[in-house]
Amino acid sequence: MIASQDRSGWFGASDVRTIMGNWNTKTFQTWWATKLGLRSGGFVSDAMYAGTYYEHPILDAVGATRKDHQILIPELLLRVNLDGDAPGRIWEVKTHSAEKEFKVSKAYRDQVVVQMFAKKHEEHKLPKAEIVAYGLTAHDYDNFFHTIDKSRLSRHSIDYDNEFIGQFLPKIKHLKKCLEQGRWP
């Protein structure tokens, strides 16, 4: 897990949904105040705690060789935290209720595409990427130290989307300029 939880001054891959969404909402205003450092981000739930605690064991179960790698692209104020990676490879971990089948949402896909963009920037070649989903049972929430049940893992390959990156880059560049100037986009 990345140590600093300060979300100000940088944009992350988990911010992609907000960056690409409607900027005229209360949610965006709150997010922007966090980016400006005027407010601390901070909603945490039991599901988020469980996801955090199970992340490393899940990565171990799929053979990730490095955990919690951060890529900085200062010219975009982009700070991407990878759950797991290796040369040419990214693993993004998502936990969910074992009672339901995991579906890759557009927000998750776009997050991983931005992670791929950052990894490509770092290594100068396009990585392979997948979301590793793990179904948690009620019992897993009671004790975060259970062994990973590989039958509850699902793996979802994500393809790079150059068209999406072409839409993302102008928005993040504009937001970077606004953030540096301390003004509303």
Secondary structure as UniProt FT lines:
FT   HELIX           13..15
FT   HELIX           16..20
FT   HELIX           26..35
FT   TURN            36..37
FT   HELIX           46..62
FT   STRAND          66..73
FT   HELIX           74..76
FT   STRAND          78..86
FT   TURN            87..88
FT   STRAND          89..97
FT   TURN            98..99
FT   HELIX           106..123
FT   STRAND          128..136
FT   HELIX           138..142
FT   TURN            144..145
FT   HELIX           150..152
FT   STRAND          153..158
FT   HELIX           162..181
//
